[in-house]
Amino acid sequence: MKDLQHHMRPGLLQLAALPPLSLYVHLPWCLKKCPYCDFNSHELRADGAQTLHPAANLAAPVPTSEVPEQRYIDALMADLEAALPLVWGRTVHSIFIGGGTPSLFSPQAIDRLIGDIRARLKLEPDCEITLEANPGTFEKNRFRAYRSAGVTRLSVGVQSFNDAHLKALGRVHDSAQAIAAVEEAAQSFDTFNLDIMYALPGQTLQNLELDMQTALALGPKHISIYQLTIEPNTYFAKFPPVVPEEDLGYDMLDKITEMTLAAGMDRYEVSAYALPGHACLHNQNYWQFGDYLGIGAGAHSKLSFAHRIIRQVRYREPNLYMANALAGKAVAQDDDVARAELPFEYMLNALRLRDGFELPKFTERTGLPLTSIQKGLAEGERKGLLERDGVRIRPTVRGFDFLSDLQALFLADSPAAR
């Protein structure tokens, strides 16, 4: 990792102020690697080692092994301490503990993790602390114990309440476990999130409607909804399942939007629906091009300085990460974001928000003049993908439907950027 003096040297950008700072903590282990997953998650094996899921072994029984909790948290804290000079004096507004399956870690380990973070960083008094949880790791009172450890928000990876679809997705839980876990989350947390997927193998519009009815009846304050996509280097990429046609996928999304709206939820981001006051602050900071320090195996950071914005990546493989972090060198990549890439980087995030962004925020967060995005904005308006409301830029309904086309207008090599 480059030192603070390196990052503070003169450069091409001029940032008048630093954006809000969040902390992301990656806990990389899972009971079983899902066939659609391209995250840095590693399956526990009975010999204590970790492996990415072999494509030919999806039907293998779930392995049993202990997560190396204490050594991994030792590594996280060494990683954090090495990074402290880069964020010295800055307040952390939100923490997200993601994975993998963070709920494989015991409540005692999460209690130690949060306590150790508090001892090293200044947190906002009402800092949002989110933990991802899997119904396959659920047991009675576990979620309540996470709340006692300092977690303020739970995100439950349900994906579906249909047993056939859960099996097709390679999930280790069934519908009954999912419902029990969500009911426990509702009793333990004021705000909890459900992760739901749609356009699943064999899924009909009626199946999707039943999933949403079940989800909404459980009273979540927030739902994150993702279309199943076939990502490279996954089991599904090698052996693609038959998924619903594109038009049916659009019908499913329309149904989701209709049902969440009827339940009083606002689609504030392209994949996120929330009751008033329950939007995810941590994810909003990403979308508003805020800063985040990422610690843990494969974690990414985006950090701003007076004259540059940098991105870092930690070592991906858990054992390699632990060894390097404990030796004070967890960072595998540390690079400046190129000036020409910043307009796209910003728009890739900000245009995911239904309310878009205020024009001055672009300059504040990137250090670039508005002239660097004027052509893209004009082209977006011409195509009916963007609209202006005073100084605010937001995607139209059509822009939301064709978001990747809208974001691509700001690529460095796009005609609109020339």
Buried (B, 14 or more C-beta within 10 A) or exposed (E): BEEEEEBEEEBEBEBEEBBBBBBBBBBBBBBBBBBBBBBBBBBBEEEEEBBBBEBEEBEEEEBEBEBBBEBBBBBBBBBBBBBBEBBEEBEBBBBBBBBBBBBBBBBEBBBBBBEBBBEEBEBEEEBBBBBBBBBBBBEEEBBBBBBEBBBBBBBBBBBBBBBBBBEBBBBBBBBEBBBBBBEBBBEBBEBBBBBBBBBBBEBEBEBBBBBBEBBBEBBBBBBBBBBBEBEEEBBBBEEEBEBBEEEBBBBBBEBBBEBBEEBEBBBBBBBBBBBEEBBBBBBBBBBBBBBBBBBBBBBBBBBBBBBBBBBBBBBBBBBBBBBBBBEEBBBBEBEBBEBEBBBBBBBBBBBBBBBBBBBEBBBBBBBBEEEBBEBBBEBBBEBEBBBEEEEEBBBBEBBBBBBEEBBBBBBBEBEBBE
